[in-house]
């Protein structure tokens, strides 16, 4: 993913058709998303976390899991550097690589 992002290649992902409970956490089932970025950041526990930035082209759902806009995982300075608050209402959101792998 990082190599594709470095080359500015278009990346997409489709959520699982039957994601258990995914609608309740803001992911539409069987829906395409743009992959905008992938990076590593330090979380509030001091651990390095792999995170992925996606965009819902419809901008209708709001991810509410780890690394969402209001997640307690964000270190305030990192949240500011990644411009997380600016993503509100745009359909853009961050999630962990583990959640990405499970939901897409």
trRosetta pair geometry for C-beta under 8 A, 3 or more apart (Angstrom, degrees):
i j d omega theta_ij theta_ji phi_ij phi_ji
1 4 5.8 -56 -150 37 32 110
1 5 6.3 31 152 -18 66 107
1 11 6.8 79 -140 -142 81 163
1 35 6.8 -97 -148 159 112 145
1 38 4.2 59 121 1 126 158
1 52 7.2 -52 168 -113 161 109
2 5 5.5 -55 -146 38 33 112
2 6 6.2 39 153 -24 66 104
2 38 5.4 -106 -70 80 70 112
2 39 7.9 106 -103 -85 103 49
3 6 5.6 -50 -149 32 31 115
3 7 6.6 19 154 -8 63 108
4 7 5.9 -64 -150 45 31 104
4 9 4.3 -81 -165 56 84 119
4 11 5.3 97 128 -67 140 122
5 8 7.3 31 -176 -79 36 35
5 9 7.6 -83 -64 42 23 76
5 11 7.2 -44 -69 -6 73 140
5 35 7.9 -99 -76 128 101 101
5 37 5.9 88 -137 -125 145 51
5 38 6.0 -163 -23 27 147 87
10 34 7.8 -71 -163 -140 80 96
11 34 7.1 99 82 -170 64 61
11 35 3.7 -53 109 60 113 115
12 32 5.7 -6 -177 -168 122 102
12 33 6.7 153 -159 79 70 44
12 34 5.9 -47 -103 -107 73 46
12 35 6.3 -161 -91 0 17 88
13 32 7.4 153 82 -151 37 56
13 33 5.3 -19 64 62 86 95
13 35 5.7 78 -14 -52 104 107
13 54 7.0 -69 44 -116 121 122
13 100 7.3 -37 -175 -168 174 98
13 104 4.2 7 167 -168 124 145
14 30 6.8 4 173 -153 104 43
14 31 6.9 170 -152 79 67 25
14 32 5.2 -33 -96 -92 79 64
14 33 7.5 164 -92 16 30 74
14 104 6.6 133 74 -153 35 86
15 19 5.9 -44 167 -33 106 139
15 22 6.5 151 180 163 131 157
15 27 5.3 165 -123 166 148 108
15 28 6.2 146 43 83 150 57
15 29 5.9 -127 112 -132 117 29
15 30 6.3 -82 80 -30 83 16
15 31 5.1 10 28 46 115 76
15 33 6.9 68 -37 -11 93 114
15 103 5.7 -33 -137 156 91 87
15 104 5.5 -65 -101 -97 47 70
16 19 4.3 125 67 -63 108 84
16 22 7.0 160 56 -33 100 156
16 29 6.5 -50 92 -140 62 79
16 30 7.4 -48 122 -59 28 59
16 103 6.2 -123 4 -171 103 42
16 104 6.8 -138 -32 -102 73 20
17 29 5.8 58 -170 173 29 103
17 30 4.5 39 -111 -67 65 106
18 29 6.5 42 -88 -147 21 135
19 22 3.0 18 118 -17 129 139
19 23 7.5 140 84 -26 106 65
19 27 6.1 -53 108 99 166 119
19 29 5.1 -159 23 -99 96 88
19 103 5.6 37 -127 -142 135 76
21 24 5.0 -48 -171 34 76 117
21 25 6.5 55 137 -9 88 104
22 25 6.1 -71 -152 47 39 97
22 27 4.1 -65 177 74 104 105
22 28 7.6 -60 123 43 112 2
22 29 5.9 124 70 -70 129 79
22 103 5.8 128 -118 -137 124 107
23 26 7.8 73 -171 -54 29 12
23 27 7.1 -98 -77 69 32 55
23 28 6.9 48 -103 -110 78 43
23 29 6.6 -44 -56 -21 95 95
23 61 7.9 -109 -145 -125 58 134
25 63 6.7 16 148 -152 79 59
25 64 5.1 -131 -154 54 60 90
25 65 4.9 35 -175 -47 126 99
26 61 4.5 145 -167 161 70 100
26 62 4.8 -86 -127 89 135 39
26 63 4.1 -164 94 -90 135 30
26 64 5.0 134 -15 -6 123 81
26 65 7.4 -140 39 -7 108 83
26 68 7.5 97 38 -108 154 133
26 93 7.6 49 126 7 138 176
27 31 7.6 -174 174 50 67 120
27 61 6.6 147 -84 132 17 152
27 63 6.6 42 -57 -101 80 86
27 103 5.3 -32 161 -174 173 138
28 31 3.7 46 93 -11 111 153
28 56 7.2 104 9 -133 115 126
28 58 8.0 32 -11 45 155 134
28 60 7.6 51 -52 73 131 112
28 61 5.5 -164 -38 -25 91 149
31 56 7.3 11 139 -135 130 96
31 58 8.0 -71 -165 13 129 124
32 57 7.1 6 95 7 92 121
33 54 4.4 11 158 -174 133 119
33 55 6.3 155 -169 69 82 41
33 56 5.7 -43 -112 -87 94 54
33 57 7.5 -168 -121 -14 43 79
33 104 7.5 -86 39 -103 121 132
34 54 6.6 145 76 -162 51 62
34 55 4.4 -11 56 54 104 101
34 57 6.6 94 -16 -60 104 90
35 38 7.3 0 175 -44 112 99
35 52 6.5 -47 -143 -176 98 111
35 53 7.4 109 -168 80 54 58
35 54 6.0 -36 -103 -103 51 73
36 53 4.4 -61 68 105 103 106
36 54 6.6 167 8 -107 91 17
36 55 5.6 73 -38 -19 121 106
36 92 6.7 -7 4 -134 157 109
37 52 7.2 170 91 -157 54 47
37 53 4.1 26 49 33 92 120
38 50 7.1 6 -176 -176 94 92
38 51 7.3 -179 -148 93 54 44
38 52 5.0 -13 -103 -107 83 74
38 53 7.4 -143 -66 17 41 74
38 97 7.4 64 -148 -90 108 105
39 50 7.7 180 98 -148 29 56
39 51 6.2 -17 66 61 71 85
39 53 8.0 21 11 -15 98 104
39 82 8.0 -164 62 -109 144 116
40 48 5.2 15 176 179 117 102
40 49 6.7 161 -154 79 67 36
40 50 5.5 -36 -96 -94 79 57
40 51 7.3 136 -110 15 28 76
41 48 7.4 164 85 -151 21 60
41 49 5.8 -26 66 61 71 89
41 51 5.9 -15 19 11 108 126
41 75 7.7 -155 162 24 108 103
41 78 5.2 114 -167 -170 124 139
41 82 7.1 -37 -85 -52 149 137
42 46 6.4 -17 -170 -145 109 33
42 47 7.0 151 -150 77 64 29
42 48 5.9 -41 -93 -94 63 57
42 49 7.4 120 -129 13 15 84
42 75 6.2 11 93 -9 91 140
42 78 6.6 -161 56 -66 77 150
43 46 7.3 -49 71 17 66 18
43 47 5.3 -8 40 60 106 82
43 48 7.9 174 1 -103 81 10
43 49 4.9 59 -38 -16 111 129
43 73 4.7 -52 -141 -169 111 84
43 74 7.7 -58 -136 -75 67 19
43 75 7.1 169 -163 -31 23 91
44 72 6.5 -57 10 150 153 75
44 73 6.1 -149 3 -153 99 30
44 74 7.3 28 -44 73 101 23
44 75 5.8 161 -82 -74 65 73
49 67 7.6 -163 129 -73 142 124
49 73 7.1 -14 11 179 170 126
49 96 6.1 -74 -179 -120 114 97
49 97 7.9 -180 171 8 72 93
50 96 6.8 81 80 -166 66 68
50 97 3.8 -5 105 -13 113 133
50 98 7.9 113 67 -22 101 72
51 67 5.3 172 -130 -138 126 157
51 94 5.0 19 168 -177 126 110
51 95 6.7 165 -154 84 82 24
51 96 5.8 -59 -103 -105 70 40
51 97 6.6 -117 -88 -35 20 75
52 94 7.0 153 77 -152 37 62
52 95 6.0 -25 60 64 86 74
52 96 7.6 39 15 137 84 13
52 97 5.8 106 -25 -91 105 63
52 100 4.6 42 34 -67 145 153
53 92 6.4 8 -179 -172 100 98
53 93 7.2 178 -148 93 63 28
53 94 5.2 -35 -94 -93 72 73
54 63 7.9 102 60 -41 114 145
54 92 7.2 173 92 -145 41 53
54 93 6.1 -17 61 63 83 76
54 94 7.9 146 17 -100 70 25
54 95 6.8 -10 9 16 114 108
54 100 7.6 162 -42 -112 125 107
55 59 7.9 -22 -177 -78 82 78
55 90 7.3 -55 -133 129 104 93
55 91 5.1 65 -168 115 76 98
55 92 4.7 -23 -98 -91 87 71
55 93 7.8 143 -92 17 42 63
56 59 5.6 155 90 -74 96 30
56 60 6.6 -105 134 33 137 65
56 61 5.7 162 -90 46 173 90
56 91 4.1 -124 63 -165 77 101
56 92 8.0 -147 20 -62 67 29
56 93 7.8 20 -9 11 97 107
57 91 6.6 124 -73 157 6 158
58 61 7.7 56 82 2 107 80
58 91 6.7 152 73 -115 40 136
59 89 7.2 38 -178 170 121 46
59 90 6.3 -100 -122 156 121 24
59 91 3.1 -91 -96 -58 73 110
60 91 7.6 28 3 -104 42 101
62 68 7.4 79 160 -156 83 125
62 69 7.8 -48 -169 11 108 119
62 93 7.3 136 -157 -71 54 142
63 68 4.8 -160 110 -102 86 103
63 93 4.1 150 28 143 127 161
63 94 7.9 -156 85 61 147 36
63 95 5.9 -106 -175 -66 153 113
64 68 5.3 -5 -135 -60 21 171
64 70 7.9 -11 -142 51 69 105
65 68 5.8 126 57 -33 41 110
65 71 7.5 12 120 -92 39 123
65 95 6.1 46 77 -128 115 105
65 96 7.8 -93 126 12 117 94
65 99 5.7 150 116 -126 153 157
66 71 5.4 93 -154 -142 39 140
66 73 5.2 67 -164 -29 89 145
66 95 6.9 94 80 -148 72 66
66 96 5.3 10 94 -22 122 114
66 99 6.6 178 52 -33 100 140
67 71 5.2 -44 -50 32 10 166
67 73 5.4 -49 -69 68 61 141
67 74 7.1 111 -127 -58 53 89
67 93 7.8 117 116 165 87 84
67 94 4.3 -96 153 112 112 98
67 95 5.2 160 71 -113 121 28
67 96 5.7 154 -5 -44 133 68
67 99 7.9 -158 33 28 116 141
68 71 4.7 125 47 -40 65 102
68 93 6.1 -14 -125 -160 68 119
68 94 7.3 -171 -90 63 25 72
68 95 7.4 21 -64 -86 67 78
69 84 5.7 161 -123 156 64 102
69 85 6.6 99 -154 -101 104 48
69 87 6.6 -153 -86 74 107 103
69 88 5.7 72 -118 -81 158 90
69 93 7.1 -81 -37 -122 83 91
71 74 5.7 107 82 -12 89 95
74 78 6.0 -152 -163 81 76 101
74 79 3.9 59 174 -67 133 113
74 84 6.5 -76 -116 6 152 168
75 78 4.3 72 63 12 93 112
75 79 6.8 -169 78 -14 42 86
76 79 5.5 -54 -143 35 30 114
76 80 6.4 29 158 -18 64 105
77 80 5.7 -54 -150 37 31 112
77 81 6.3 33 151 -20 65 107
78 81 5.5 -52 -144 37 34 113
78 82 6.2 21 159 -8 67 109
79 82 6.2 -61 -143 45 26 102
79 84 4.6 -62 -163 24 79 132
79 85 7.1 68 155 -28 103 89
80 83 7.3 26 179 -77 34 41
80 84 7.7 -63 -64 23 22 90
80 85 7.7 -3 -103 8 56 112
82 94 7.0 14 153 -54 145 148
83 86 4.4 -24 171 27 97 125
83 87 7.0 115 122 -32 80 87
84 87 5.8 -52 -166 17 40 116
84 94 6.6 -60 -115 4 104 125
85 88 6.1 -18 -175 -15 50 113
86 90 7.7 18 136 -13 65 140
87 90 5.2 -102 -163 41 53 119
87 92 4.0 -106 -148 85 109 105
87 93 6.3 150 144 -79 140 46
87 94 7.9 143 29 -17 171 83
95 99 4.6 -96 164 82 114 130
95 100 5.6 142 96 -56 110 84
95 103 7.8 -26 134 32 158 140
96 99 4.6 96 58 7 85 99
96 100 6.8 -143 97 -5 46 86
97 100 5.3 -52 -148 37 35 118
97 101 6.2 36 154 -20 67 104
98 101 5.8 -53 -147 36 29 109
98 102 6.4 22 155 -13 63 110
99 102 5.8 -61 -146 42 32 108
99 103 5.8 10 164 -4 70 118
100 103 6.4 -70 -136 46 22 96
100 104 5.6 -26 -179 23 64 120
101 104 7.1 -66 -111 53 15 82
